[in-house]
Amino acid sequence: MRISPSLIFVILPLCSVAQDVPIESTYNEGIVWESVFTDGPEGKVNRGLVDSEGHAVCVSMPENQARVHKIDGSDGALIWSVAFTNRVGFGICEIQGNDGQLDYIVTGGAGETQECWLARIEGSDGGLMWESIIDNAGQNWQFDGIRTAMIGDDGYIYGSGFTGGDEPNTIFVVFAGQELVLKADPANGEIAWTSAIDASEYGLATVQDSSGDLYTGGVMYDEGWCITKRNMNGEVIWTAFIDGTTEIYPYDMAIGSDDRLYYGGHRGREGAGEPFDYSCASITTTGETEWLKHYANPRGYSLEHIRNELYGIEVGTDGIYMFGGSGDESNYSEVNAPFPASDVWIGWVLGVDMNGEISSSDVFCHDGVNSATEYGALRDGGYFIFNDTDAGGDTELGVMKIMNGSNPPIPSEVTELLTQSVKLFPNPSLGHINITGLLSDEASTVDVFNAVGQLIFEETYSSSSVQLDLSEEKSGAYWIRVCSKSHGTMTRGVLLIDN
């Protein structure tokens, strides 16, 4: 069921400088569709993507299974679902076949002792093409796994994970082992090389910079987060640790077009409800930390109780997006309408600019019940989120397609206007929107897109102010951009029409 969008402004008191708190959050805004899948055993979703055809694909881990769902990006209908028994499913990525068809690489663990596992499956039906199991020597209480995979510039698979960990069947970081990175042939899964190091106990994700070098986000229990640089032959160049991260659970890493690394997780801190904050660090490819920031509390509840747990991070055209859940596990329970109660977990998508300053805060929930977001994937004009929801039963898979103007399909590195200040008002409106601050000596183009990213209005003006008439459009969220030839994009944002 689609929930009508509403923009909620949450005014918060001054709080600890230890974390940034958004001053406003939206609630269920820009939902194109939402689907909940209840067939089969319950299982936590671990990772998802939007493939190059616009479909959502995700991997979850019911007991003793790695399960993959492929969902139609246009309407949320299930295309297919497959499960692999005696496996655990951690990660998934897309790979292009020689025939031009899409396939997927699934990663995780295999067998009672959980050995490293990766498999290639058909994009058309999820059929198994090949699988590789890397059996590392060890005791029966030591466990291995491949958490994530990516496709390198050379077309090969690069997987990240661990060997000799102290706990099986969990996507959360385990310790007492070694970070493992491997390279595999996409044609048959043959392992080209493996690289295990003692300087890190777990490899969460590997990314590749514009020169071809590899960077893996890792962690040591006593020393905190680290980054390890390798070349494409698997040779370790250096490992650098990030100060101030010993109390932060690492979870995901991404790289921007400028070769900046963004490492994310969630930090525990003192409080009656054992609260957590989102945490994100910006790191250069020389291993220098540019900033480390923490974020909390999108719904205005007590900082002493709310847990904000970051599980995914992606870099968009206009900043960094963090995906996770926010909720309360203590005896604290408050209601700040129209948000669900504090002890109902919600999905929280936080956007920040390249300096870590908050730019957007969006909250989502299925049917007012627990719906923590476990991962998110950007697309032009928005994103998909993959939720662990109780809608339809415990620990079911919930997926939402959101089109709210996030991650616009235009460059964000544009010239800022020093003398012009473009304003849009009123917002929300009945469809009549004023735009002021345009250029009077150069044409400005105004584009408006609907919730599914379709262009519904485009006009070019040569005056300093105009009025748009969108009164015939349906109520809902739209996004707008205003640009000119000389200055590029002058403004963009979300319009709310309430007819």
C-alpha positions as CSV (number, residue, x, y, z in Angstrom):
1,M,0.0,0.0,0.0
2,R,1.4,3.4,-0.9
3,I,1.3,6.0,1.9
4,S,0.5,9.6,0.9
5,P,3.7,11.7,1.2
6,S,3.9,14.5,3.8
7,L,6.7,16.8,4.6
8,I,7.5,16.8,8.3
9,F,9.6,19.5,9.9
10,V,11.2,18.4,13.2
11,I,12.5,21.3,15.3
12,L,15.1,20.0,17.7
13,P,16.8,21.5,20.7
14,L,20.5,22.0,20.9
15,C,22.2,18.7,21.5
16,S,25.6,17.3,22.0
17,V,28.2,18.3,19.4
18,A,29.2,14.7,19.2
19,Q,26.6,14.0,16.5
20,D,24.8,16.0,13.8
21,V,21.0,15.9,14.0
22,P,18.8,16.8,11.0
23,I,16.5,19.7,11.6
24,E,13.9,18.2,9.2
25,S,13.0,14.8,7.9
26,T,10.4,13.7,5.4
27,Y,8.1,10.7,6.0
28,N,7.3,8.2,3.2
29,E,7.7,10.9,0.6
30,G,8.3,10.0,-3.1
31,I,7.3,6.3,-2.8
32,V,6.5,5.0,-6.3
33,W,5.8,1.5,-5.1
34,E,6.4,-0.7,-2.2
35,S,6.4,-4.5,-2.1
36,V,6.7,-7.1,0.7
37,F,7.6,-10.7,0.0
38,T,6.5,-13.3,2.4
39,D,6.9,-16.7,0.6
40,G,9.4,-19.1,2.2
41,P,11.2,-18.9,5.5
42,E,12.0,-15.6,7.1
43,G,15.4,-14.2,6.3
44,K,17.3,-10.9,6.8
45,V,18.1,-9.1,3.6
46,N,21.8,-8.2,3.5
47,R,22.5,-6.4,0.2
48,G,20.7,-5.1,-2.9
49,L,21.3,-3.3,-6.1
50,V,19.5,-1.7,-9.0
51,D,20.8,-3.3,-12.2
52,S,21.4,-1.6,-15.5
53,E,17.9,-2.5,-16.7
54,G,16.4,-0.8,-13.7
55,H,15.4,-3.9,-11.7
56,A,16.0,-4.5,-8.0
57,V,18.0,-7.6,-7.0
58,C,18.9,-8.5,-3.4
59,V,20.3,-11.3,-1.4
60,S,19.0,-12.5,2.0
61,M,19.9,-15.3,4.4
62,P,17.1,-17.5,5.8
63,E,18.4,-20.3,7.9
64,N,20.8,-22.5,5.9
65,Q,20.0,-20.6,2.7
66,A,21.3,-17.9,0.4
67,R,18.1,-16.5,-1.3
68,V,18.0,-14.0,-4.2
69,H,15.0,-12.0,-5.3
70,K,14.7,-10.1,-8.6
71,I,12.0,-7.5,-8.6
72,D,10.6,-5.5,-11.5
73,G,11.7,-1.9,-11.2
74,S,8.6,-0.5,-12.9
75,D,5.9,-1.9,-10.6
76,G,7.5,-4.0,-7.8
77,A,6.3,-7.3,-9.0
78,L,8.5,-10.4,-8.4
79,I,10.3,-11.6,-11.5
80,W,11.9,-14.6,-9.8
81,S,13.3,-15.9,-6.6
82,V,15.9,-18.7,-6.0
83,A,17.5,-20.2,-2.9
84,F,20.7,-22.2,-2.5
85,T,20.7,-24.5,0.4
86,N,23.6,-25.1,2.8
87,R,24.8,-21.6,2.0
88,V,24.7,-18.1,3.6
89,G,24.1,-15.1,1.4
90,F,26.1,-11.9,2.1
91,G,26.6,-9.9,-1.1
92,I,25.6,-9.5,-4.7
93,C,26.8,-7.5,-7.7
94,E,25.9,-7.3,-11.4
95,I,28.1,-8.6,-14.2
96,Q,27.7,-8.2,-18.0
97,G,27.9,-11.4,-20.0
98,N,29.7,-11.8,-23.3
99,D,26.3,-12.1,-24.9
100,G,25.3,-8.7,-23.5
101,Q,22.9,-10.3,-21.0
102,L,23.0,-9.4,-17.3
103,D,24.0,-12.0,-14.7
104,Y,24.8,-11.7,-11.0
105,I,27.6,-12.7,-8.6
106,V,26.4,-13.9,-5.2
107,T,28.8,-14.2,-2.3
108,G,28.8,-15.6,1.2
109,G,29.7,-18.9,2.8
110,A,29.2,-22.7,2.2
111,G,29.0,-25.8,4.3
112,E,28.9,-26.5,8.1
113,T,32.3,-24.8,8.6
114,Q,31.3,-21.9,6.4
115,E,33.9,-21.7,3.7
116,C,34.3,-18.8,1.3
117,W,31.7,-19.1,-1.5
118,L,30.9,-17.2,-4.6
119,A,28.6,-18.1,-7.5
120,R,27.4,-16.7,-10.8
121,I,23.7,-16.9,-11.6
122,E,21.7,-16.3,-14.7
123,G,20.0,-12.9,-14.9
124,S,17.0,-14.3,-16.7
125,D,16.0,-16.9,-14.1
126,G,18.6,-17.1,-11.3
127,G,19.9,-20.5,-12.5
128,L,23.3,-21.5,-11.2
129,M,26.1,-21.0,-13.9
130,W,29.0,-21.9,-11.6
131,E,30.1,-21.7,-8.0
132,S,33.5,-21.7,-6.3
133,I,34.2,-22.8,-2.7
134,I,37.6,-21.8,-1.2
135,D,38.4,-24.3,1.5
136,N,40.9,-22.7,3.8
137,A,42.7,-24.9,6.4
138,G,41.5,-24.3,10.0
139,Q,39.7,-25.6,13.0
140,N,36.0,-26.5,13.0
141,W,35.3,-23.4,15.1
142,Q,36.9,-21.1,12.5
143,F,34.7,-19.7,9.8
144,D,35.3,-18.0,6.5
145,G,33.1,-15.9,4.1
146,I,33.1,-13.5,1.2
147,R,31.0,-10.4,2.2
148,T,31.0,-8.4,-1.0
149,A,32.2,-8.5,-4.6
150,M,32.8,-5.9,-7.3
151,I,33.7,-6.1,-11.0
152,G,37.1,-4.5,-11.8
153,D,38.1,-2.5,-14.8
154,D,39.6,-5.7,-16.3
155,G,36.2,-7.5,-16.0
156,Y,37.4,-9.9,-13.2
157,I,35.6,-10.4,-9.9
158,Y,37.2,-9.0,-6.7
159,G,35.8,-10.4,-3.5
160,S,36.3,-9.2,0.1
161,G,35.8,-11.1,3.3
162,F,37.6,-13.0,6.0
163,T,39.1,-16.3,7.0
164,G,39.3,-17.8,10.5
165,G,36.5,-15.7,12.0
166,D,35.0,-16.6,15.4
167,E,31.3,-16.7,14.4
168,P,29.2,-18.2,11.5
169,N,25.9,-17.2,9.9
170,T,26.1,-13.5,10.5
171,I,26.5,-10.4,8.2
172,F,27.9,-8.5,11.2
173,V,31.7,-8.2,11.5
174,V,33.4,-11.1,13.1
175,F,36.9,-11.0,14.6
176,A,39.9,-13.3,15.4
177,G,40.6,-13.9,11.7
178,Q,42.3,-12.3,8.7
179,E,41.1,-10.0,6.0
180,L,40.8,-11.8,2.6
181,V,40.7,-10.3,-0.9
182,L,40.5,-12.5,-3.9
183,K,40.4,-12.3,-7.7
184,A,38.2,-14.7,-9.7
185,D,37.6,-15.4,-13.4
186,P,34.0,-14.4,-14.3
187,A,33.8,-17.2,-16.9
188,N,34.3,-20.1,-14.5
189,G,35.0,-18.8,-11.0
190,E,38.6,-20.0,-11.1
191,I,40.6,-18.1,-8.4
192,A,43.4,-16.1,-9.9
193,W,44.9,-15.0,-6.5
194,T,44.1,-14.5,-2.9
195,S,45.5,-12.0,-0.5
196,A,45.2,-12.5,3.3
197,I,46.7,-10.1,5.8
198,D,47.1,-10.1,9.6
199,A,46.9,-6.2,9.8
200,S,43.1,-6.5,9.4
201,E,40.6,-9.1,10.7
202,Y,37.9,-8.5,8.1
203,G,37.6,-7.1,4.6
204,L,34.2,-5.4,4.3
205,A,34.3,-4.1,0.7
206,T,36.8,-3.4,-2.0
207,V,36.7,-0.5,-4.4
208,Q,38.9,0.5,-7.4
209,D,40.2,4.0,-8.1
210,S,40.7,5.6,-11.5
211,S,44.3,4.3,-11.8
212,G,43.2,0.7,-11.2
213,D,44.4,0.3,-7.6
214,L,42.2,-1.5,-5.0
215,Y,41.2,-0.3,-1.6
216,T,39.6,-2.5,1.0
217,G,37.8,-1.3,4.1
218,G,39.0,-3.4,7.1
219,V,39.0,-3.4,10.9
220,M,41.0,-4.5,13.9
221,Y,39.2,-5.1,17.2
222,D,41.7,-3.0,19.2
223,E,42.8,-0.5,16.6
224,G,39.6,0.3,14.7
225,W,39.0,0.9,11.0
226,C,41.7,0.6,8.4
227,I,42.2,0.9,4.7
228,T,44.5,-1.5,2.7
229,K,45.7,-0.6,-0.7
230,R,46.6,-3.3,-3.2
231,N,47.5,-3.4,-6.8
232,M,45.6,-5.5,-9.3
233,N,48.0,-8.4,-8.7
234,G,47.0,-8.6,-5.1
235,E,50.2,-7.1,-3.7
236,V,49.7,-5.1,-0.5
237,I,51.1,-1.6,-0.8
238,W,50.0,-0.2,2.6
239,T,47.5,-0.4,5.5
240,A,46.4,2.8,7.2
241,F,44.3,3.1,10.3
242,I,41.6,5.7,11.0
243,D,41.8,7.5,14.3
244,G,38.8,7.6,16.6
245,T,37.1,4.5,15.2
246,T,37.6,1.8,17.9
247,E,34.0,2.2,19.0
248,I,32.5,2.1,15.5
249,Y,31.1,-1.0,13.9
250,P,32.2,-0.9,10.2
251,Y,29.7,-1.8,7.6
252,D,30.3,-0.5,4.0
253,M,32.6,1.5,1.8
254,A,32.2,3.4,-1.5
255,I,34.3,5.5,-3.8
256,G,33.4,8.7,-5.5
257,S,34.3,9.9,-9.0
258,D,37.0,12.1,-7.4
259,D,38.7,9.0,-5.9
260,R,37.6,9.8,-2.4
261,L,36.8,6.9,-0.2
262,Y,33.7,7.0,2.1
263,Y,33.7,4.4,4.9
264,G,30.5,4.0,7.0
265,G,29.2,2.2,10.0
266,H,27.6,3.0,13.4
267,R,29.1,4.1,16.7
268,G,27.9,3.0,20.1
269,R,27.9,5.5,22.9
270,E,26.7,5.9,26.4
271,G,23.0,6.3,27.1
272,A,20.1,4.7,28.8
273,G,19.1,2.8,25.7
274,E,22.6,2.0,24.5
275,P,22.2,4.3,21.5
276,F,24.1,4.3,18.2
277,D,25.0,7.0,15.7
278,Y,25.6,6.7,11.9
279,S,29.3,7.3,11.3
280,C,31.0,8.2,8.0
281,A,34.7,9.0,7.2
282,S,36.1,10.7,4.1
283,I,39.5,9.2,3.2
284,T,42.0,10.0,0.4
285,T,43.7,7.3,-1.6
286,T,46.9,8.1,0.3
287,G,45.2,7.0,3.5
288,E,44.6,10.4,5.0
289,T,41.3,11.0,6.9
290,E,39.7,14.3,5.7
291,W,36.7,14.1,8.1
292,L,34.9,11.7,10.4
293,K,31.3,12.6,11.4
294,H,28.4,11.1,13.3
295,Y,24.7,11.5,12.7
296,A,21.6,10.6,14.7
297,N,17.9,10.9,15.5
298,P,15.8,11.7,12.3
299,R,12.5,11.6,14.2
300,G,13.2,13.9,17.1
301,Y,13.2,11.3,19.9
302,S,15.6,11.0,22.8
303,L,19.3,10.8,21.9
304,E,19.7,8.7,25.0
305,H,17.6,5.9,23.6
306,I,17.5,5.8,19.8
307,R,19.8,3.5,17.9
308,N,20.8,4.7,14.4
309,E,22.5,1.8,12.6
310,L,24.1,2.4,9.2
311,Y,24.3,-0.6,6.9
312,G,25.0,0.8,3.4
313,I,26.7,3.7,1.8
314,E,26.7,5.0,-1.8
315,V,28.1,8.1,-3.6
316,G,25.7,10.0,-5.8
317,T,25.9,13.0,-8.1
318,D,25.1,15.4,-5.3
319,G,26.7,13.8,-2.2
320,I,26.9,10.7,-0.1
321,Y,23.9,8.6,0.9
322,M,23.8,6.5,4.0
323,F,21.2,3.7,4.4
324,G,20.1,2.1,7.6
325,G,17.6,1.8,10.4
326,S,16.6,3.9,13.4
327,G,14.7,2.7,16.5
328,D,14.5,2.0,20.2
329,E,15.2,-1.2,22.0
330,S,14.8,0.0,25.6
331,N,11.7,0.6,27.7
332,Y,11.5,4.2,26.3
333,S,8.5,4.7,24.1
334,E,7.3,8.0,22.7
335,V,5.2,9.1,19.7
336,N,6.1,12.1,17.6
337,A,3.3,12.1,15.0
338,P,3.1,11.4,12.2
339,F,6.2,9.3,12.6
340,P,5.7,5.8,14.0
341,A,6.5,5.3,17.7
342,S,10.1,5.4,18.8
343,D,10.2,1.6,19.3
344,V,9.1,1.0,15.7
345,W,12.2,0.7,13.6
346,I,12.1,2.7,10.4
347,G,14.4,3.1,7.4
348,W,16.5,6.2,7.4
349,V,18.2,7.5,4.3
350,L,20.6,10.4,5.2
351,G,22.2,12.5,2.5
352,V,25.3,14.6,3.2
353,D,27.4,16.8,0.9
354,M,31.1,16.0,0.1
355,N,32.1,17.8,3.3
356,G,29.8,15.7,5.5
357,E,27.1,18.4,6.0
358,I,23.5,17.1,6.1
359,S,21.6,17.9,2.9
360,S,18.6,15.6,3.3
361,S,16.9,13.2,5.8
362,D,14.2,10.8,4.7
363,V,12.3,8.3,6.8
364,F,10.4,5.3,5.5
365,C,8.2,2.6,7.0
366,H,5.9,-0.2,5.7
367,D,2.4,-0.1,7.3
368,G,3.6,1.5,10.5
369,V,5.5,-1.6,11.7
370,N,9.2,-2.4,12.1
371,S,10.9,-1.7,8.7
372,A,14.6,-1.1,9.2
373,T,16.5,-0.5,6.0
374,E,19.3,-2.9,5.5
375,Y,20.7,-1.6,2.2
376,G,20.0,1.0,-0.5
377,A,20.9,1.5,-4.1
378,L,20.9,4.8,-6.0
379,R,19.3,5.5,-9.3
380,D,18.7,8.7,-11.3
381,G,16.4,10.9,-9.3
382,G,16.1,8.6,-6.2
383,Y,16.9,5.2,-4.9
384,F,15.6,1.7,-3.9
385,I,15.7,0.6,-0.3
386,F,15.7,-3.0,0.9
387,N,14.1,-3.4,4.3
388,D,13.8,-6.0,7.1
389,T,10.1,-5.5,7.8
390,D,7.4,-7.1,10.0
391,A,4.7,-6.2,7.4
392,G,3.2,-9.6,6.5
393,G,5.2,-11.4,9.2
394,D,8.6,-11.3,11.0
395,T,11.8,-10.6,9.1
396,E,10.2,-10.3,5.7
397,L,11.7,-8.6,2.7
398,G,10.3,-5.2,2.0
399,V,11.4,-3.2,-1.1
400,M,10.6,0.4,-1.9
401,K,11.2,2.5,-5.0
402,I,11.7,6.1,-4.1
403,M,11.8,9.0,-6.6
404,N,12.3,12.2,-4.6
405,G,14.9,14.2,-6.6
406,S,17.9,12.6,-4.8
407,N,21.0,11.7,-7.0
408,P,19.8,13.9,-9.9
409,P,21.1,12.7,-13.3
410,I,23.2,15.9,-13.8
411,P,26.7,16.8,-12.6
412,S,26.8,18.4,-9.1
413,E,30.1,20.2,-9.8
414,V,28.7,23.3,-11.3
415,T,29.5,27.0,-11.0
416,E,27.8,28.6,-8.0
417,L,26.0,31.9,-8.6
418,L,27.4,34.6,-6.5
419,T,24.8,37.3,-7.3
420,Q,21.8,35.2,-8.1
421,S,19.6,33.5,-5.5
422,V,17.0,31.3,-7.1
423,K,13.9,30.8,-5.0
424,L,10.9,28.5,-5.4
425,F,7.6,29.3,-3.6
426,P,5.2,28.5,-2.2
427,N,6.2,24.9,-1.5
428,P,3.9,22.9,-0.9
429,S,1.5,24.6,-3.3
430,L,-1.7,24.0,-5.2
431,G,0.4,23.8,-8.4
432,H,1.1,27.5,-9.0
433,I,4.9,27.9,-8.3
434,N,6.8,31.2,-8.4
435,I,10.5,31.2,-9.4
436,T,12.6,34.3,-8.8
437,G,16.3,35.1,-9.0
438,L,16.7,33.9,-12.6
439,L,19.1,35.5,-15.1
440,S,17.6,38.4,-17.0
441,D,20.4,38.5,-19.6
442,E,20.5,34.8,-20.4
443,A,18.0,32.0,-21.0
444,S,17.2,29.7,-18.1
445,T,15.6,26.3,-18.6
446,V,13.1,24.9,-16.1
447,D,12.6,21.1,-16.0
448,V,10.0,19.3,-13.8
449,F,10.0,15.5,-13.4
450,N,7.4,13.3,-11.8
451,A,8.0,10.6,-9.1
452,V,9.1,8.0,-11.7
453,G,11.6,10.3,-13.3
454,Q,9.6,11.3,-16.4
455,L,9.9,14.8,-17.7
456,I,6.5,16.5,-17.4
457,F,7.4,20.1,-18.0
458,E,10.2,21.9,-19.8
459,E,10.3,25.6,-20.7
460,T,13.0,28.2,-21.4
461,Y,12.7,31.7,-20.0
462,S,14.6,35.0,-20.4
463,S,13.2,36.9,-17.5
464,S,14.2,37.1,-13.8
465,S,11.0,35.6,-12.5
466,V,8.3,33.2,-13.8
467,Q,5.2,31.4,-12.6
468,L,4.7,27.7,-13.3
469,D,1.2,26.3,-13.7
470,L,1.2,22.6,-12.6
471,S,-2.3,22.7,-11.2
472,E,-3.4,19.9,-13.5
473,E,-0.9,17.5,-12.1
474,K,-1.8,15.0,-9.4
475,S,-0.9,15.6,-5.8
476,G,2.5,14.3,-4.8
477,A,6.2,14.9,-5.0
478,Y,8.0,16.3,-8.0
479,W,11.5,17.4,-8.6
480,I,12.7,20.5,-10.4
481,R,15.9,21.8,-11.8
482,V,16.8,25.2,-13.2
483,C,19.8,25.7,-15.3
484,S,21.5,28.0,-17.8
485,K,24.2,27.5,-20.4
486,S,26.8,29.6,-18.6
487,H,26.2,28.6,-15.0
488,G,25.0,25.0,-15.3
489,T,22.5,24.0,-12.6
490,M,21.4,27.0,-10.5
491,T,19.0,25.1,-8.3
492,R,17.2,21.8,-7.9
493,G,14.8,20.5,-5.3
494,V,11.5,18.8,-4.5
495,L,8.1,20.3,-5.2
496,L,5.1,19.2,-3.2
497,I,1.7,19.7,-4.9
498,D,-1.4,19.2,-2.9
499,N,-4.5,19.4,-5.0
